[in-house]
């Protein structure tokens, strides 16, 4: 076997081995080899577990130590990918590691003169890169990529810069093109698991909370959404009437509707649409009141004991300004009918004047006499005639 064939086989085996080794190393680049790190850089984040780890393809540098145009474009894609995670609120770390070709400190390598060697082999034996220069180049490569990432608005505090020099070549350094592939920077993205917290303190972690921002101490379901315990359509923390019976219409506060505003819910109100200005009973109906006054025979003067009733009735009218009052006077059957009619009218007017004195607007009051025409009981007895000498009250809206 001639020398040329032997060299080809040696280079081929070396090339295959170096590709295999480089692939493994770059995949786990933080785990192997001796590493130098920029001052202040920390890699404690490697102790944790990660949601995502992305090892990007190599960024290559040409003979003049400039990033290739293809790698420039690829770096833009890397920056965009990193910012996508940042915009999603993820906590990330970015490692930037520089590499170079394997160094040699032997500056006296002799250029082979035999014409049996290929030109690229001659180039190899005339190539020299000392260890210090190798390390500096790898550092320069890494720092230049870090700067470009920062220019792309990626916080420098997220970036850890390392440089390995020529300790880990990418491909065989038997040819110039292989050496150039070792002049590279490897960028990796580490995305931390987002810490699961309960931002709104409702007992449901954010990752499961479909209703974020629920007020504290609100009762929520397993998805973090406020519950409506009484099924009235108003969630509990807004429900001022949290135990409304099923099927009852409620207002926006979760309380049973009171359409006429009388204080009695519609489902209890027997007198719906009560006008304003009336006190109502438990059934929602306007409260009624009468004024029971009797008089001496042939007199329209109110008994002193009757004035407390006047005051009480006036107070009722003040509390129920929607009422109008008709006062009707009556007499017994003793005497002439014409005189009794005049007397009954006087009795009604006396009561009207007494109410006005108590502050009731005269426009709310009317009066009339009915004489002996409408007896309450029989006039055959003294007691009956006493009961018929009276006034009656009719309330209207």
KAPE-V34442 format. One record per pair of residues at least 24 apart in sequence whose ideal C-beta (glycine too) atoms are under 10 Angstrom apart, sorted by the first residue. I is the first residue (numbers start at 1). J is the second residue. Records with the same first field share a line. If there is no record, write none. Layout:
I = J  J
This chain:
2 = 116
3 = 114  116  117
4 = 116  117  118
7 = 116  117  118  121  174
8 = 118
10 = 172  174
11 = 118  120  121  124  172  174  175  178
12 = 172  174
13 = 172
14 = 171  172  173  174  175  178
15 = 171  172  174  175  178
16 = 172
17 = 172
18 = 102  168  169  170  171  172  173  174  178  181  182
19 = 170  171  172  178  181
21 = 168  169  170  171
22 = 58  99  168  169  170  171  172  181  182  184
23 = 170
25 = 99  164  167  168  169  170  186
26 = 55  56  57  58  97  99  168  170  184  186  188
27 = 53  55  186  188
28 = 55  188
29 = 55  95  97  99  162  164  168  186  188
30 = 55  95  97  160  162  186  188  190
32 = 164  167  168
33 = 97  99  162  164  165  167  168
34 = 164  165  167  168
35 = 97  162  163  164  165  167  168
36 = 98  135  138  139  142  161  162  163  164  165  167
37 = 95  97  142  160  161  162  163
38 = 96  139  142  143  146  159  160  161  162  163
39 = 161
40 = 157  160  161
41 = 95  96  146  159  160  161  162
42 = 93  157  160
43 = 93  95  160  162  190
44 = 93
45 = 91  92  93  95  158  160  190  192
46 = 93  95  160  190
48 = 93  190  192  193
49 = 192  193
50 = 91  92  93  189  190  191  192  193
51 = 85  90  91  92  190  191  192  193  194
52 = 85  90  92  189  190  191  192  193
53 = 93  188  189  190  191
54 = 78  81  82  85  92  94  187  188  189  190  191
55 = 95  186  187  188  189  190
56 = 81  82  94  185  186  187  188  189
57 = 184  186  187
58 = 99  170  181  182  183  184  185  186  187
59 = 96  98  141  142  144  145  148  183  184  185  186  187
60 = 141  170  180  181  182  183  184  185
61 = 98  99  100  137  138  140  141  144  145  180  181  182  183  184  185
62 = 180  183
63 = 176  179  180  183
65 = 100  137  140  141  144  183
66 = 144
67 = 141  144  145  148  184  185
68 = 180  183  184
71 = 145  184  185
72 = 148
74 = 187
75 = 145  148  149  152  185  187
76 = 148  152
78 = 145  148  149  152  154  187  188  189
79 = 148  149  150  151  152  153  154  187
80 = 152
81 = 187  189
82 = 149  152  153  154  158  159  187  189  191
83 = 149  152  153  154
85 = 189  190  191  192
86 = 153  154  155  158  191
88 = 191  194
89 = 194
90 = 189  191  192  193  194
91 = 158  190  191  192  193  194  195
92 = 154  155  158  159  189  190  191  192
93 = 157  158  159  160  188  189  190  191  192
94 = 145  146  149  154  155  156  158  159  160  161  187  188  189  190
95 = 142  159  160  161  162  186  187  188  189  190
96 = 141  142  143  144  145  146  147  148  149  159  160  161  162  163  185  186  187  188
97 = 138  141  142  145  160  161  162  163  164  168  184  185  186  187  188
98 = 135  136  137  138  139  140  141  142  143  144  145  146  161  162  163  164  165  183  184  185  186
99 = 134  137  138  141  142  162  163  164  165  166  167  168  169  170  181  182  183  184  185  186
100 = 129  133  134  135  136  137  138  139  140  141  163  164  165  166  167  168  169  170  179  182  183  184
101 = 127  129  134  137  138  165  166  169  170  171  173  176  178  179  180  181  182  183  184
102 = 129  131  134  165  166  167  168  169  172  173  179  182
103 = 128  129  130  131  132  133  134  135  137  165  166  167  173
104 = 128  129  130  131  134  166  173
105 = 129  130  131  132  134
106 = 130
118 = 175
119 = 175  176
120 = 174  175  176  177  178
121 = 174  175
123 = 174  175  176  179
124 = 172  173  174  175  176  178  179
127 = 173  176  179
129 = 165  166  173  179
130 = 166
131 = 165  166  167
132 = 165
133 = 165  166
134 = 163  164  165  166  167  182  183
135 = 163  164  165  166  167
136 = 163  165
137 = 163  165  166  183
138 = 162  163  164  165  166  167  168  182  183  184  185
139 = 163  164  165
140 = 185
141 = 183  184  185
142 = 185  186  187
143 = 185
144 = 185
145 = 184  185  186  187
146 = 185  187
148 = 185
149 = 187
158 = 189  190
159 = 187
160 = 188  190
161 = 185
162 = 186
198 = 224
199 = 224
200 = 224
202 = 226
211 = 235
228 = 254
230 = 254
232 = 256
241 = 265
258 = 284
260 = 284
262 = 286
274 = 322  397
275 = 322  397
276 = 321  322
277 = 319  320  321  322  323  397
278 = 319  320  321  322  323  395  397
279 = 316  319  320  322  323
280 = 320
286 = 320  322  323  395  397
287 = 316  319  320  323  395
288 = 316  320  323  393  395
289 = 313  315  316  317  319  320  323  393  395
290 = 316  391  392  393  394  395
291 = 316  317  325  327  351  354  355  390  391  392  393
292 = 387  390  391  392  393
293 = 327  329  347  350  351  354  389  390  391  392  393
294 = 330  347  386  387  388  389  390  391
295 = 329  330  331  332  343  344  346  347  350  351  386  389  390  391
296 = 386  389
297 = 331  332  334  335  343  382  385  386  389
298 = 331  332  334  335  339  340  343  389
299 = 343  346  347  350  389
300 = 329  331  342  343  344  345  346  347  348  349  350  351  369  389  391
301 = 346  347  350
302 = 347  350  351  353  354  391
306 = 351  354  391
307 = 354  357  358
309 = 351  354
310 = 351  354  355  357  358  360
311 = 354  355  357  358
312 = 358
313 = 351  354  355  358  360  393
314 = 354  355  356  357  358  359  360
315 = 358  359  360
316 = 395
317 = 355  358  359  360  361  364  365  395
318 = 358  359  360  361
320 = 395
321 = 360  361  364
322 = 364  395  396  397
323 = 364  393  395  396  397
324 = 361  363  364  365  366  394  395  396  397
325 = 351  352  355  360  364  365  366  367  393  394  395  396
326 = 352  365  366  367  368  392  393  394  395  396
327 = 351  352  354  355  365  366  367  368  369  391  392  393  394
328 = 366  367  368  369  370  374  390  391  392  393  394
329 = 367  368  369  370  371  389  390  391  392
330 = 369  370  371  372  373  374  375  376  387  388  389  390  391  392
331 = 369  370  371  372  373  374  375  379  385  388  389  390
332 = 371  372  375  376  377  379  382  384  385  386  387  388  389  390
333 = 371  372  373  375  378  379  380  384  385  388
334 = 372  379  385  388  389
335 = 371  372
336 = 371  372
337 = 371  372  373
338 = 371
339 = 371  372
340 = 369  370  371  372  373  389
341 = 368  369  370  371  372  373
342 = 369  371
343 = 369  371  372  389
344 = 368  369  370  371  372  373  374  389  390  391
345 = 369  370  371
347 = 389  390  391
348 = 391  392  393
350 = 391
351 = 391  393
352 = 391
364 = 396
366 = 394  396
367 = 391
